[in-house]
């Protein structure tokens, strides 16, 4: 499950065909947190599409994954349209409601811009995306 999540984060980092230094730093940090070894790290970096989206059962875990996706989008200081589109697609794969995914992702990006911590992020997303 962690490999799939890491692959989604890499997909966002690579959407513009360039991984910036800031994105690379965040990838290293996330890989460490998710216990991704160096071999898997390199494999996923080369071919992130080899791992399909897998949604965790826990709603809080899905929101935490959304948090990491938003952090990657903003790693270089800006949210590009293609990154946001991919985030929305991944969010649907994470079982967020299709008819509300745009609002959820926009709020996620806004919360990360405002430097909310994970606990505040989870609470705010739950307000936007009641299940």
N, CA, C and O of each residue as an XYZ file, in Angstrom:
524
protein
N       0.826     -1.198      0.000
C       0.000      0.000      0.000
C       0.870      1.262      0.000
O       0.548      2.234     -0.684
N       1.973      1.253      0.765
C       2.864      2.406      0.796
C       3.532      2.647     -0.554
O       3.753      3.793     -0.945
N       3.852      1.574     -1.261
C       4.478      1.732     -2.581
C       3.526      2.436     -3.542
O       3.941      3.304     -4.310
N       2.264      2.066     -3.497
C       1.258      2.688     -4.348
C       1.126      4.179     -4.025
O       1.069      5.013     -4.928
N       1.079      4.498     -2.751
C       0.960      5.895     -2.337
C       2.199      6.691     -2.766
O       2.083      7.804     -3.278
N       3.355      6.121     -2.556
C       4.589      6.794     -2.959
C       4.598      7.011     -4.475
O       5.011      8.070     -4.948
N       4.149      6.025     -5.222
C       4.086      6.157     -6.685
C       3.171      7.313     -7.093
O       3.481      8.032     -8.043
N       2.054      7.502     -6.394
C       1.156      8.623     -6.699
C       1.844      9.963     -6.453
O       1.667     10.909     -7.220
N       2.616     10.037     -5.394
C       3.347     11.270     -5.093
C       4.398     11.531     -6.169
O       4.589     12.671     -6.592
N       5.073     10.481     -6.608
C       6.071     10.614     -7.682
C       5.396     11.066     -8.980
O       5.947     11.894     -9.704
N       4.220     10.534     -9.276
C       3.488     10.943    -10.493
C       3.269     12.453    -10.503
O       3.434     13.106    -11.534
N       2.901     12.993     -9.366
C       2.692     14.443     -9.288
C       4.009     15.176     -9.475
O       4.066     16.176    -10.190
N       5.058     14.696     -8.845
C       6.367     15.346     -8.984
C       6.844     15.336    -10.434
O       7.491     16.282    -10.885
N       6.525     14.267    -11.159
C       7.039     14.111    -12.529
C       6.104     14.649    -13.615
O       6.439     14.573    -14.797
N       4.951     15.186    -13.247
C       3.961     15.577    -14.254
C       4.512     16.582    -15.259
O       4.094     16.589    -16.417
N       5.444     17.431    -14.831
C       6.032     18.421    -15.738
C       7.382     17.949    -16.287
O       8.136     18.730    -16.867
N       7.670     16.659    -16.094
C       8.899     16.025    -16.579
C      10.172     16.530    -15.913
O      11.274     16.263    -16.392
N      10.024     17.258    -14.810
C      11.173     17.760    -14.064
C      10.893     17.569    -12.580
O       9.831     17.952    -12.089
N      11.841     16.980    -11.871
C      11.732     16.893    -10.423
C      12.694     17.924     -9.850
O      13.913     17.792     -9.959
N      12.117     18.954     -9.238
C      12.927     20.034     -8.682
C      13.649     19.548     -7.417
O      13.337     18.487     -6.877
N      14.600     20.333     -6.968
C      15.315     19.996     -5.735
C      14.350     19.898     -4.554
O      14.482     19.019     -3.703
N      13.376     20.816     -4.514
C      12.394     20.803     -3.430
C      11.541     19.533     -3.479
O      11.258     18.924     -2.447
N      11.140     19.148     -4.679
C      10.349     17.924     -4.836
C      11.174     16.697     -4.450
O      10.666     15.781     -3.803
N      12.433     16.683     -4.844
C      13.318     15.565     -4.510
C      13.481     15.446     -2.997
O      13.454     14.343     -2.451
N      13.649     16.576     -2.324
C      13.769     16.563     -0.863
C      12.506     15.990     -0.224
O      12.580     15.178      0.698
N      11.351     16.419     -0.723
C      10.096     15.911     -0.172
C       9.927     14.425     -0.473
O       9.452     13.675      0.379
N      10.307     13.992     -1.665
C      10.247     12.563     -1.999
C      11.117     11.748     -1.049
O      10.700     10.688     -0.582
N      12.309     12.228     -0.764
C      13.198     11.528      0.167
C      12.583     11.448      1.562
O      12.648     10.410      2.221
N      11.991     12.545      1.999
C      11.365     12.594      3.320
C      10.180     11.625      3.392
O      10.036     10.879      4.360
N       9.345     11.648      2.368
C       8.171     10.766      2.343
C       8.608      9.305      2.257
O       8.051      8.446      2.940
N       9.596      9.028      1.425
C      10.090      7.646      1.296
C      10.566      7.117      2.642
O      10.305      5.969      3.001
N      11.253      7.951      3.363
C      11.738      7.543      4.683
C      10.562      7.262      5.620
O      10.546      6.253      6.324
N       9.580      8.167      5.620
C       8.411      8.018      6.484
C       7.613      6.757      6.139
O       7.045      6.113      7.021
N       7.577      6.412      4.850
C       6.804      5.247      4.395
C       7.639      3.968      4.352
O       7.158      2.920      3.921
N       8.873      4.060      4.795
C       9.778      2.898      4.789
C      10.002      2.334      3.386
O       9.992      1.119      3.187
N      10.202      3.217      2.431
C      10.501      2.821      1.049
C      12.019      2.686      0.941
O      12.753      3.645      1.178
N      12.480      1.492      0.584
C      13.929      1.300      0.470
C      14.450      1.928     -0.824
O      13.679      2.309     -1.705
N      15.763      2.025     -0.912
C      16.405      2.709     -2.044
C      16.094      2.023     -3.385
O      15.904      2.698     -4.397
N      16.043      0.712     -3.389
C      15.757     -0.027     -4.627
C      14.344      0.293     -5.114
O      14.146      0.615     -6.286
N      13.359      0.205     -4.211
C      11.984      0.530     -4.588
C      11.848      2.002     -4.963
O      11.109      2.346     -5.885
N      12.559      2.866     -4.249
C      12.556      4.296     -4.539
C      12.951      4.532     -5.994
O      12.253      5.232     -6.727
N      14.056      3.952     -6.400
C      14.555      4.142     -7.770
C      13.613      3.532     -8.808
O      13.384      4.126     -9.861
N      13.068      2.351     -8.518
C      12.124      1.710     -9.446
C      10.892      2.581     -9.651
O      10.451      2.792    -10.781
N      10.343      3.084     -8.555
C       9.141      3.908     -8.651
C       9.457      5.231     -9.329
O       8.647      5.739    -10.103
N      10.618      5.790     -9.049
C      11.017      7.044     -9.688
C      11.068      6.883    -11.210
O      10.676      7.787    -11.948
N      11.550      5.736    -11.669
C      11.637      5.473    -13.110
C      10.276      5.152    -13.719
O      10.001      5.526    -14.859
N       9.423      4.458    -12.960
C       8.159      3.988    -13.520
C       7.035      4.020    -12.482
O       6.602      2.971    -12.003
N       6.564      5.215    -12.137
C       5.518      5.307    -11.114
C       4.176      4.703    -11.553
O       3.365      4.313    -10.713
N       3.950      4.629    -12.848
C       2.686      4.072    -13.336
C       2.580      2.567    -13.145
O       1.521      1.984    -13.379
N       3.670      1.934    -12.720
C       3.642      0.490    -12.496
C       2.895      0.125    -11.209
O       2.687     -1.055    -10.925
N       2.497      1.122    -10.442
C       1.765      0.891     -9.199
C       0.393      1.556     -9.285
O       0.313      2.783     -9.342
N      -0.691      0.774     -9.296
C      -2.035      1.365     -9.365
C      -2.398      2.047     -8.051
O      -1.795      1.787     -7.010
N      -3.395      2.925     -8.121
C      -3.898      3.601     -6.930
C      -4.594      2.563     -6.052
O      -5.437      1.798     -6.523
N      -4.230      2.548     -4.781
C      -4.885      1.671     -3.808
C      -5.383      2.543     -2.672
O      -4.623      3.307     -2.077
N      -6.662      2.423     -2.380
C      -7.268      3.237     -1.351
C      -7.249      2.523     -0.006
O      -7.712      1.387      0.097
N      -6.714      3.179      1.032
C      -6.777      2.574      2.358
C      -8.228      2.514      2.839
O      -9.070      3.295      2.395
N      -8.504      1.603      3.727
C      -9.851      1.466      4.266
C     -10.184      2.651      5.170
O     -11.303      3.163      5.137
N      -9.231      3.079      5.963
C      -9.445      4.147      6.928
C      -9.608      5.505      6.234
O      -8.792      5.893      5.397
N     -10.664      6.206      6.595
C     -10.923      7.540      6.047
C      -9.794      8.503      6.421
O      -9.361      9.299      5.588
N      -9.314      8.436      7.667
C      -8.224      9.310      8.087
C      -6.951      9.048      7.279
O      -6.220      9.985      6.957
N      -6.684      7.786      6.950
C      -5.510      7.460      6.131
C      -5.664      8.025      4.720
O      -4.689      8.494      4.132
N      -6.868      7.985      4.179
C      -7.096      8.567      2.846
C      -6.840     10.072      2.876
O      -6.241     10.629      1.956
N      -7.302     10.722      3.945
C      -7.073     12.161      4.076
C      -5.581     12.449      4.245
O      -5.074     13.430      3.702
N      -4.882     11.604      4.989
C      -3.434     11.791      5.152
C      -2.718     11.667      3.807
O      -1.760     12.393      3.544
N      -3.173     10.764      2.973
C      -2.573     10.633      1.632
C      -2.843     11.872      0.799
O      -1.977     12.330      0.053
N      -4.037     12.411      0.926
C      -4.386     13.651      0.237
C      -3.459     14.784      0.698
O      -3.025     15.612     -0.104
N      -3.169     14.804      1.983
C      -2.261     15.798      2.561
C      -0.884     15.709      1.905
O      -0.313     16.728      1.515
N      -0.359     14.514      1.787
C       0.965     14.337      1.176
C       0.950     14.724     -0.306
O       1.923     15.281     -0.815
N      -0.149     14.429     -0.988
C      -0.259     14.825     -2.400
C      -0.240     16.349     -2.523
O       0.442     16.899     -3.388
N      -0.985     17.020     -1.661
C      -1.019     18.483     -1.695
C       0.355     19.064     -1.360
O       0.770     20.058     -1.955
N       1.059     18.447     -0.411
C       2.405     18.915     -0.073
C       3.327     18.809     -1.289
O       4.146     19.696     -1.529
N       3.192     17.721     -2.054
C       4.045     17.563     -3.235
C       3.687     18.601     -4.293
O       4.575     19.173     -4.925
N       2.417     18.845     -4.489
C       2.016     19.846     -5.480
C       2.654     21.191     -5.158
O       3.073     21.916     -6.060
N       2.727     21.517     -3.889
C       3.240     22.829     -3.484
C       4.722     22.829     -3.129
O       5.246     23.845     -2.672
N       5.399     21.711     -3.330
C       6.825     21.618     -2.975
C       7.666     22.659     -3.694
O       8.651     23.156     -3.148
N       7.276     22.989     -4.922
C       8.040     23.982     -5.680
C       7.437     25.383     -5.567
O       7.837     26.299     -6.285
N       6.478     25.537     -4.665
C       5.915     26.861     -4.399
C       4.709     27.244     -5.229
O       4.149     28.324     -5.042
N       4.300     26.379     -6.141
C       3.135     26.723     -6.966
C       2.345     25.456     -7.302
O       2.896     24.357     -7.359
N       1.052     25.639     -7.520
C       0.181     24.523     -7.889
C      -0.139     24.643     -9.376
O      -0.938     25.490     -9.775
N       0.479     23.800    -10.192
C       0.224     23.802    -11.632
C      -1.077     23.068    -11.923
O      -1.440     22.124    -11.221
N      -1.770     23.507    -12.957
C      -3.063     22.928    -13.317
C      -2.973     21.428    -13.563
O      -3.852     20.682    -13.130
N      -1.932     20.973    -14.246
C      -1.797     19.538    -14.535
C      -1.602     18.732    -13.250
O      -2.099     17.613    -13.131
N      -0.880     19.306    -12.297
C      -0.698     18.632    -11.007
C      -2.024     18.517    -10.266
O      -2.333     17.478     -9.683
N      -2.796     19.586    -10.294
C      -4.095     19.593     -9.610
C      -5.048     18.601    -10.273
O      -5.782     17.895     -9.580
N      -5.047     18.538    -11.594
C      -5.892     17.562    -12.302
C      -5.530     16.137    -11.906
O      -6.409     15.309    -11.666
N      -4.231     15.857    -11.839
C      -3.785     14.520    -11.444
C      -4.167     14.243     -9.991
O      -4.588     13.134     -9.663
N      -4.027     15.227     -9.134
C      -4.412     15.059     -7.731
C      -5.891     14.683     -7.637
O      -6.256     13.796     -6.865
N      -6.733     15.342     -8.407
C      -8.172     15.041     -8.388
C      -8.439     13.608     -8.847
O      -9.275     12.910     -8.271
N      -7.733     13.179     -9.874
C      -7.886     11.808    -10.365
C      -7.465     10.802     -9.289
O      -8.150      9.805     -9.057
N      -6.344     11.071     -8.643
C      -5.869     10.190     -7.584
C      -6.852     10.207     -6.409
O      -7.112      9.169     -5.801
N      -7.395     11.383     -6.090
C      -8.352     11.490     -4.982
C      -9.589     10.623     -5.238
O     -10.117     10.007     -4.313
N     -10.042     10.576     -6.472
C     -11.163      9.682     -6.814
C     -10.745      8.237     -6.575
O     -11.521      7.441     -6.045
N      -9.521      7.899     -6.966
C      -8.992      6.558     -6.726
C      -8.843      6.238     -5.243
O      -8.837      5.072     -4.848
N      -8.724      7.281     -4.426
C      -8.642      7.108     -2.977
C     -10.032      7.074     -2.332
O     -10.163      7.092     -1.108
N     -11.046      7.026     -3.162
C     -12.448      6.892     -2.728
C     -13.086      8.183     -2.224
O     -14.062      8.138     -1.475
N     -12.545      9.333     -2.628
C     -13.271     10.566     -2.372
C     -14.360     10.669     -3.432
O     -14.168     10.254     -4.575
N     -15.499     11.222     -3.046
C     -16.648     11.290     -3.951
C     -16.328     12.137     -5.182
O     -15.822     13.254     -5.077
N     -16.634     11.581     -6.336
C     -16.320     12.242     -7.604
C     -16.974     13.617     -7.712
O     -16.372     14.557     -8.230
N     -18.212     13.730     -7.219
C     -18.923     15.007     -7.338
C     -18.427     16.071     -6.348
O     -18.851     17.225     -6.422
N     -17.541     15.696     -5.429
C     -17.021     16.627     -4.439
C     -15.497     16.739     -4.472
O     -14.907     17.497     -3.701
N     -14.868     15.985     -5.361
C     -13.406     15.890     -5.345
C     -12.724     17.221     -5.674
O     -11.653     17.510     -5.141
N     -13.317     18.017     -6.527
C     -12.709     19.313     -6.856
C     -12.659     20.200     -5.608
O     -11.635     20.819     -5.319
N     -13.759     20.253     -4.881
C     -13.826     21.054     -3.659
C     -12.841     20.539     -2.604
O     -12.159     21.327     -1.949
N     -12.773     19.223     -2.445
C     -11.866     18.615     -1.467
C     -10.411     18.928     -1.814
O      -9.634     19.320     -0.943
N     -10.047     18.757     -3.075
C      -8.658     19.009     -3.483
C      -8.297     20.484     -3.394
O      -7.185     20.824     -2.989
N      -9.220     21.361     -3.765
C      -8.960     22.794     -3.645
C      -8.743     23.184     -2.185
O      -7.854     23.973     -1.866
N      -9.569     22.619     -1.306
C      -9.412     22.889      0.124
C      -8.085     22.328      0.633
O      -7.407     22.971      1.434
N      -7.716     21.143      0.177
C      -6.455     20.530      0.587
C      -5.275     21.430      0.233
O      -4.384     21.652      1.054
N      -5.276     21.936     -0.975
C      -4.191     22.826     -1.417
C      -4.184     24.099     -0.578
O      -3.126     24.556     -0.146
N      -5.358     24.668     -0.348
C      -5.474     25.882      0.459
C      -4.928     25.650      1.875
O      -4.213     26.494      2.416
N      -5.268     24.510      2.464
C      -4.811     24.197      3.824
C      -3.293     24.050      3.893
O      -2.665     24.487      4.858
N      -2.711     23.439      2.875
C      -1.251     23.285      2.854
C      -0.580     24.637      2.636
O       0.457     24.917      3.237
N      -1.158     25.470      1.789
C      -0.619     26.826      1.599
C      -0.611     27.579      2.926
O       0.331     28.311      3.229
N      -1.664     27.394      3.711
C      -1.787     28.067      5.009
C      -0.979     27.369      6.102
O      -1.029     27.763      7.267
N      -0.229     26.322      5.712
C       0.679     25.606      6.611
C      -0.023     24.939      7.789
O       0.503     24.911      8.902
N      -1.224     24.399      7.533
C      -1.933     23.640      8.558
C      -1.197     22.333      8.826
O      -0.661     21.716      7.905
N      -1.173     21.913     10.084
C      -0.578     20.621     10.392
C      -1.567     19.516     10.016
O      -2.710     19.796      9.653
N      -1.128     18.277     10.102
C      -1.944     17.155      9.655
C      -3.258     17.049     10.418
O      -4.296     16.778      9.815
N      -3.235     17.255     11.720
C      -4.475     17.153     12.510
C      -5.504     18.195     12.077
O      -6.681     17.872     11.914
N      -5.075     19.432     11.893
C      -5.982     20.481     11.431
C      -6.461     20.197     10.011
O      -7.619     20.441      9.671
N      -5.562     19.684      9.197
C      -5.895     19.321      7.812
C      -7.007     18.271      7.799
O      -7.994     18.414      7.077
N      -6.843     17.220      8.596
C      -7.840     16.148      8.643
C      -9.198     16.696      9.071
O     -10.217     16.383      8.456
N      -9.212     17.512     10.121
C     -10.473     18.088     10.608
C     -11.138     18.953      9.540
O     -12.348     18.865      9.331
N     -10.362     19.775      8.876
C     -10.921     20.670      7.855
C     -11.446     19.886      6.648
O     -12.505     20.218      6.116
N     -10.730     18.861      6.215
C     -11.192     18.065      5.080
C     -12.480     17.333      5.445
O     -13.371     17.196      4.606
N     -12.586     16.871      6.662
C     -13.820     16.202      7.098
C     -15.011     17.155      7.050
O     -16.137     16.727      6.796
N     -14.773     18.440      7.291
C     -15.850     19.432      7.184
C     -16.287     19.644      5.745
O     -17.463     19.892      5.481
N     -15.356     19.548      4.822
C     -15.641     19.753      3.400
C     -16.198     18.481      2.757
O     -16.976     18.552      1.807
N     -15.800     17.329      3.275
C     -16.147     16.048      2.673
C     -16.810     15.127      3.703
O     -16.229     14.135      4.144
N     -18.008     15.479      4.061
C     -18.696     14.630      5.049
C     -19.067     13.302      4.404
O     -19.581     13.253      3.287
N     -18.794     12.225      5.139
C     -19.092     10.888      4.602
C     -20.353     10.329      5.212
O     -20.758      9.215      4.880
